[in-house]
């Protein structure tokens, strides 16, 4: 199947790029064929974020979004920023980046579903349930498009399944989200990370609750720092009151943590028991659960954005504004800028097969998006000094230098290199879940509606099957048991003296943490069959 543009990923960046391309074609009275692939069973099925939306880009893309029924139903009303100790909370001044006046608390999944409707009304062809599994190339090395994965080949690849589809395009826009499986291969083939800092990541874990009406305050926003993280580990929480007596609660842990005994999932469950937090959930009911890695490196970690035949947009490139705790408006803007550059490329050369849309990079550097990310570039890397030094530095950078300090702090260590050996660390005793406020992983995965066909090739691949026991268990006490928020990785056979790693791939919520944090980089996450994975409602 041939198109002018193929977009891989139905998140806010990919959908914004699709809409903008069609808008430009309509403005110029031209035709442009645009196809968007989404590996989830529907648009929004795999989308996970806090989320508070800054509508700046939406105002640019769809100025009449209110008339079109965009699901922005809860204006932000009240900001709180708390520093937690184990038993106390101290309210601090809300940093200016975290002021939310004019923003909206939303379900990003529902927002993307609405964006998908807008894209289809513009004539974009959207194919949910199709996972792009391979990048295709022309003989000259430029990107030709993508191919979807085979279906029904059996767990061992020994059954004849249905072959995937090749989608050819003059330009391919990669909008895979954090740690995109195809984007990783593009980094290597085109050396896109040369000259950029190492990317650093966090894992965000989230629950959606229905709470008692008397405990619900629509528009209330709370963020916390401190406990249960120690002074050296980056992390914090969010608590947002949506409409319909719903509250979202989540916790983010920087994946540069050192202690192999740390479990981001258990830290999140423990966080909910804090005296300043647990009251809102009293008598409430947990509705949904999910987890996703996020790119935290900021401006200095953004790779080269263009290459022959394609571009990178959204969190697959790393446009998150970490101090703001927002990435939707930045992802959408990157999609718009890429669309405009690709359209201009076609205008200059209608047969721009495999050309490079270099105008995208120039447009980014001249945009408010670049200015916004530049002003906060030093805050996340400052946290390698610890919580208090980082908070003091962040205040100086924000209030004194106003984001224009004459230096840029660098990211010098990949997250997988930061784990210390188990002998240098203290095990963490996490309390057992009570099934009321705190829960185990498997009950959480159940309400994420995660499902994979068991008779398919494994999408969690080990480069060397001996490494999990020979190195990870021996040196780090198998940290994959703890950093995975879905119970995918399990050491069995210890009692018999024959330990082995069991991979429960059917539990995978596609967070990509294993691909990032595995200390030996032995785990390779590839796309499962299209439609597999979580099906997040209202997340």
C-alpha positions in Angstrom: 0.0 0.0 0.0 1.5 3.4 -1.0 0.9 6.7 0.6 2.4 10.2 0.6 2.9 9.9 4.4 2.8 7.0 6.8 2.6 7.8 10.5 3.6 5.2 13.1 1.7 5.7 16.3 -1.6 7.1 17.3 -0.6 9.3 20.2 -1.0 13.1 20.4 2.1 13.8 18.2 1.2 11.4 15.4 -2.4 12.5 15.3 -1.5 16.2 15.3 0.9 15.6 12.4 -1.8 13.8 10.5 -4.4 16.5 11.1 -1.9 19.3 10.2 -0.9 17.6 6.9 -4.6 17.4 5.9 -5.2 21.0 6.9 -2.3 22.2 4.8 -3.5 20.2 1.8 -7.0 21.7 2.1 -5.6 25.2 2.4 -3.6 24.8 -0.8 -6.3 22.9 -2.6 -4.1 19.8 -2.9 -4.4 16.1 -2.3 -2.1 14.3 0.2 -2.7 10.7 1.3 -2.0 10.0 5.0 -2.1 6.6 6.7 -1.7 6.2 10.5 -0.9 2.9 12.2 -1.7 2.2 15.9 -0.6 -1.0 17.6 -3.3 -0.7 20.2 -6.7 -2.2 19.6 -8.1 1.3 19.1 -6.8 4.8 19.3 -6.2 5.5 23.0 -5.9 1.9 24.1 -2.2 2.2 24.9 -2.2 5.9 25.9 -1.2 6.7 29.4 -0.5 10.0 31.1 -1.4 12.0 34.2 -2.7 14.2 32.5 -3.0 17.9 32.8 -3.2 19.5 29.3 -1.9 22.9 28.5 -4.1 23.9 25.5 -1.6 26.1 23.7 -1.0 23.7 20.8 -4.6 22.6 20.6 -5.6 26.3 20.2 -3.2 26.4 17.3 -4.2 23.1 15.7 -8.0 23.2 16.2 -9.0 26.7 17.4 -12.7 25.7 17.6 -12.1 22.6 19.7 -14.8 23.6 22.2 -17.4 23.6 19.5 -16.1 20.3 18.2 -16.6 18.7 21.6 -13.0 18.1 22.8 -13.2 16.2 26.1 -11.6 19.0 28.2 -14.2 18.9 30.9 -12.3 19.8 34.1 -10.5 23.2 34.3 -7.6 23.2 36.7 -8.5 25.2 39.8 -6.2 24.6 42.7 -2.5 23.8 42.8 -0.7 22.2 45.8 3.0 21.2 46.0 3.9 19.1 49.1 7.2 17.9 50.4 6.6 14.6 52.2 8.5 13.0 55.1 7.4 9.6 56.3 4.7 11.0 58.6 4.4 14.7 57.8 3.7 17.0 54.8 5.0 20.5 54.2 3.3 22.7 51.7 5.8 24.6 49.6 5.3 27.4 47.1 4.3 25.9 43.8 7.1 26.3 41.2 6.1 28.6 38.4 6.4 25.8 35.8 3.7 23.9 37.8 1.1 26.6 37.8 -1.9 25.3 36.0 -4.2 28.2 35.5 -5.9 27.9 32.1 -5.1 24.2 31.9 -7.4 21.1 32.0 -7.3 17.8 33.8 -8.1 15.2 31.1 -8.0 11.6 30.2 -5.3 11.6 27.5 -6.7 8.3 26.0 -10.1 10.0 25.5 -8.5 13.1 24.1 -6.6 11.0 21.6 -9.8 9.2 20.6 -11.3 12.6 19.9 -8.2 13.7 17.9 -8.5 10.4 16.0 -12.1 11.4 15.0 -10.9 14.8 13.9 -8.2 13.1 11.8 -10.6 10.8 10.1 -12.9 13.7 9.3 -10.0 15.2 7.5 -9.5 12.0 5.5 -6.7 10.4 7.4 -6.8 6.6 7.1 -6.3 5.1 10.6 -5.6 1.4 11.1 -5.7 0.4 14.8 -4.6 -3.0 15.7 -1.7 -3.0 13.2 1.8 -2.9 14.8 4.6 -1.6 12.7 7.3 -4.2 13.1 10.0 -3.4 10.6 11.4 -0.3 8.8 11.7 -0.7 5.1 14.5 0.9 3.1 15.2 1.9 -0.5 18.4 0.7 -2.2 20.0 4.0 -1.5 19.5 3.5 2.3 16.6 6.0 2.7 13.4 5.0 4.5 10.8 3.5 2.2 8.1 2.9 4.8 7.2 0.2 7.4 5.9 -3.4 7.4 3.4 -4.7 9.9 4.2 -7.9 11.7 3.1 -11.4 10.6 0.0 -12.7 12.4 -0.6 -16.3 13.5 2.9 -17.7 13.0 2.8 -19.6 16.3 4.9 -19.2 19.5 7.9 -20.9 17.9 7.4 -19.3 14.5 6.7 -22.8 13.0 3.1 -22.2 11.8 2.2 -20.5 8.6 0.5 -17.2 9.5 -0.7 -14.3 7.5 2.1 -12.1 6.3 2.3 -8.5 7.3 1.5 -5.5 5.0 4.2 -3.3 3.5 3.3 0.4 3.6 5.4 2.6 1.4 5.6 6.4 1.8 7.5 9.4 0.5 7.9 10.3 4.2 7.4 8.2 7.3 6.7 10.0 10.6 7.7 7.9 13.7 5.5 8.8 16.6 6.0 5.6 18.7 6.3 7.2 22.1 9.0 6.6 24.6 11.7 4.0 23.6 10.1 3.2 20.3 11.2 -0.2 19.0 11.6 1.0 15.4 13.1 4.3 16.5 15.9 2.4 18.3 17.0 0.9 15.0 16.9 4.3 13.3 19.2 5.7 16.0 21.8 3.1 15.1 21.4 3.2 11.3 21.5 7.0 10.9 23.6 7.8 14.0 20.8 10.1 15.2 22.1 10.2 18.8 25.6 11.5 17.8 26.2 14.8 19.5 23.2 14.4 21.8 23.3 13.6 25.5 22.3 10.2 26.7 18.5 9.9 27.1 17.3 9.4 30.7 14.0 7.9 31.6 11.4 7.6 34.3 8.6 5.1 34.8 5.2 6.5 35.6 2.6 4.3 37.3 -1.0 5.4 37.5 -4.4 4.4 38.9 -7.8 5.8 38.3 -10.2 5.8 41.3 -13.8 6.6 41.9 -14.0 8.4 45.3 -16.8 9.5 47.6 -18.5 12.7 46.4 -17.7 14.5 49.7 -13.9 13.8 49.1 -14.0 15.0 45.5 -12.8 18.5 44.4 -13.0 18.8 40.6 -9.9 20.7 39.3 -7.7 20.1 42.4 -4.1 19.3 41.6 -1.5 18.0 44.0 2.1 17.2 43.3 4.6 15.8 45.9 8.3 15.3 46.3 10.2 13.5 49.0 9.0 10.3 50.7 8.9 7.4 49.9 12.0 8.2 47.7 15.3 8.6 49.5 17.3 11.8 49.1 19.3 10.4 46.1 16.4 9.0 44.1 14.4 11.1 41.7 10.7 10.7 42.0 7.4 12.4 42.8 3.6 12.0 42.6 0.5 13.5 41.1 -3.0 13.5 42.3 -5.7 15.0 39.9 -9.4 15.4 40.5 -11.3 14.7 37.3 -15.1 14.9 36.7 -17.6 12.3 37.8 -16.0 11.8 41.3 -12.9 10.4 39.6 -9.3 10.9 40.9 -6.1 9.9 39.2 -3.1 9.1 41.3 0.3 8.3 40.0 4.0 8.1 40.9 7.1 8.7 38.7 10.5 7.2 39.6 13.6 8.2 37.7 15.2 5.0 36.1 18.6 6.2 37.1 18.0 4.8 40.6 20.9 2.8 42.2 19.4 0.3 44.6 18.5 -3.0 42.7 16.1 -3.8 45.5 13.9 -0.8 44.7 10.5 -1.5 43.2 8.8 1.5 41.5 5.5 -0.3 41.8 5.8 -1.0 45.5 7.0 2.6 46.1 3.8 3.8 44.4 1.6 1.6 46.6 3.5 2.7 49.7 3.0 6.4 48.7 -0.7 6.0 48.8 -0.5 5.2 52.5 0.9 8.6 53.5 -1.3 10.4 56.0 -1.6 13.4 53.6 -2.7 11.2 50.7 -4.7 8.2 51.8 -7.8 10.1 53.0 -9.1 10.9 49.6 -9.4 7.2 48.8 -11.3 6.2 51.9 -14.4 4.3 50.7 -13.3 4.6 47.1 -13.0 2.1 44.4 -10.0 1.5 42.0 -11.1 1.4 38.4 -8.0 1.1 36.3 -4.2 0.7 36.3 -1.4 1.3 33.9 2.3 2.1 33.6 4.5 3.8 31.0 8.1 4.9 30.6 8.7 8.6 29.8 11.7 10.4 28.3 13.2 12.8 30.8 16.4 14.0 29.2 15.0 17.2 27.9 16.5 19.5 25.3 20.1 18.2 25.5 19.0 14.6 24.9 16.9 15.3 21.8 18.4 13.4 18.9 18.8 14.5 15.3 15.1 14.7 14.2 15.4 14.0 10.5 16.9 11.4 8.2 16.5 10.3 4.6 12.8 9.5 4.2 11.5 10.3 7.7 11.3 12.3 10.9 10.8 11.7 14.7 8.1 13.4 16.7 6.7 13.3 20.3 8.2 11.3 23.1 10.0 9.0 20.8 12.3 12.0 20.3 12.0 13.2 24.0 10.0 16.5 23.9 8.7 16.1 27.5 8.9 19.2 29.7 9.9 17.5 33.0 9.6 20.4 35.5 6.2 21.2 34.0 5.2 17.5 34.2 3.7 17.9 30.8 4.4 16.5 27.4 1.2 16.5 25.4 1.3 20.1 24.2 5.0 19.7 23.3 4.4 16.4 21.5 1.5 17.9 19.5 3.7 20.9 18.6 6.5 18.7 17.4 3.9 16.8 15.2 2.7 20.1 13.7 6.2 21.3 13.0 7.1 18.0 11.3 3.9 18.1 9.2 4.6 21.6 8.0 8.2 20.7 7.1 7.1 17.5 5.2 4.4 19.4 3.4 7.0 22.1 2.4 9.3 19.4 1.2 6.6 18.0 -1.1 5.8 21.5 -2.4 9.4 22.0 -3.3 9.7 18.5 -4.8 6.5 16.6 -5.4 8.5 13.4 -6.0 10.4 13.8 -2.7 10.9 10.0 -2.3 13.4 9.4 0.5 14.4 13.1 0.8 15.2 14.7 4.2 12.8 17.2 5.7 15.6 19.3 7.2 13.2 22.3 7.6 11.7 20.5 10.6 14.9 21.0 12.7 15.2 24.6 11.7 11.5 25.2 12.5 11.9 23.6 15.9 14.8 25.7 16.8 12.8 28.9 16.0 9.7 27.8 17.8 8.3 28.4 21.3 8.7 24.7 21.8 12.5 25.1 21.7 12.4 28.1 24.0 10.3 26.3 26.5 12.5 23.3 26.7 15.7 25.4 26.7 14.5 27.4 29.8 14.1 24.2 31.9 17.0 22.2 30.5 19.1 22.2 33.7 16.4 21.2 36.3 16.2 17.4 35.8 20.0 16.8 35.5 20.4 18.8 38.8 18.7 16.0 40.7 21.8 13.8 40.4 23.1 15.9 43.3 20.2 14.8 45.5 16.8 16.3 46.4 17.8 19.3 48.5 20.7 20.5 46.4 18.5 20.1 43.3 15.6 22.0 44.7 17.9 24.9 45.7 19.6 24.9 42.3 16.2 24.7 40.6 15.0 27.8 42.5 18.2 29.7 41.5 17.9 28.6 37.9 14.2 29.6 37.7 14.0 32.8 39.7 17.5 34.3 39.4 18.5 33.2 35.9 15.0 32.8 34.6 16.0 29.7 32.6 18.9 31.6 30.9 21.9 30.3 32.8 25.0 30.5 30.7 25.6 26.7 31.0 23.9 23.4 30.3 24.1 20.5 32.7 24.8 17.2 31.0 23.4 13.7 31.3 26.5 11.5 31.6 25.2 8.1 32.6 22.7 5.8 30.9 20.0 4.5 33.3 21.0 0.9 33.0 24.5 1.7 34.2 23.4 3.2 37.5 22.5 0.0 39.4 24.9 -0.9 42.2 25.7 -4.5 43.0 23.3 -6.1 45.5 26.1 -6.4 48.1 26.5 -2.6 48.3 22.7 -2.1 48.9 20.1 -2.7 51.5 17.0 -4.7 50.7 13.8 -2.8 51.1 11.0 -4.4 53.1 7.7 -3.4 51.4 4.4 -3.9 53.3 2.0 -6.5 52.0 -0.9 -5.1 50.0 -4.2 -4.9 51.9 -6.5 -5.2 48.8 -8.3 -2.0 49.8 -5.8 0.9 49.3 -2.7 -1.1 48.1 -2.7 -4.0 45.6 -0.5 -6.7 44.1 0.8 -6.5 40.6 -1.4 -9.3 39.1 -4.7 -7.7 40.3 -3.4 -4.4 38.9 -2.6 -6.0 35.5 -6.1 -7.5 35.5 -7.8 -4.1 35.6 -5.5 -2.8 32.8 -7.4 -5.1 30.5 -4.1 -6.4 29.2 -4.3 -9.3 26.8 -1.9 -11.0 24.4 -2.4 -14.1 22.2 -0.3 -16.7 24.0 0.4 -18.5 20.7 2.6 -15.9 19.1 6.4 -15.4 19.0 7.6 -13.7 22.3 7.9 -9.9 22.1 10.3 -9.8 25.0 13.5 -11.2 23.6 16.8 -12.2 25.4 20.0 -11.6 23.5 21.7 -14.2 25.7 19.5 -16.6 27.7 22.3 -17.2 30.2 22.6 -13.6 31.4 19.5 -13.3 33.7 20.9 -16.0 36.1 24.6 -15.8 35.4 24.8 -12.0 35.8 21.5 -10.3 36.8 20.6 -12.7 39.6 24.2 -13.3 40.8 25.2 -9.6 40.8 21.9 -7.6 41.2 19.4 -10.2 42.7 17.5 -10.1 39.4 16.2 -6.5 39.4 13.8 -7.3 36.6 11.6 -8.9 39.2 11.1 -5.5 40.7 11.4 -2.8 38.0 8.7 -4.4 35.9 5.3 -3.1 37.1 3.4 -6.0 35.7 4.9 -9.2 37.0 6.4 -10.2 33.7 9.7 -11.4 35.0 9.9 -14.1 37.7 12.8 -16.2 39.0 11.5 -19.7 39.6 13.3 -22.9 40.7 15.4 -21.3 43.5 14.2 -23.8 46.1 15.4 -26.7 43.9 18.7 -25.0 43.4 18.1 -24.5 39.7 16.9 -20.9 39.3 15.7 -19.7 35.9 14.0 -16.6 34.5 10.3 -17.1 33.6 8.9 -14.5 31.3 5.1 -14.0 31.6 4.8 -12.0 28.4 1.0 -12.0 28.5 1.2 -9.6 31.5 3.2 -6.9 29.6 1.6 -3.4 29.7 4.1 -2.1 27.1 5.8 0.3 29.5 9.3 -0.5 28.0 11.0 -0.3 31.4 12.8 -3.6 30.9 14.3 -2.4 27.6 15.6 0.6 29.4 16.7 -0.5 32.9 18.1 -4.0 32.3 21.7 -3.6 33.5 23.2 -5.8 30.8 20.9 -4.4 28.0 20.0 -8.0 27.3 16.2 -7.5 26.9 14.9 -6.3 23.6 11.3 -5.2 23.5 9.7 -5.7 20.0 6.1 -5.2 19.0 3.8 -8.1 19.7 0.9 -8.8 17.3 -1.2 -5.8 16.7 -4.1 -5.2 19.1 -2.2 -6.9 22.0 -1.4 -5.2 25.3 -3.4 -3.1 27.6 -6.8 -1.6 26.7 -6.9 1.5 29.0 -10.4 3.0 29.6 -10.5 6.6 30.5 -6.7 6.7 31.3 
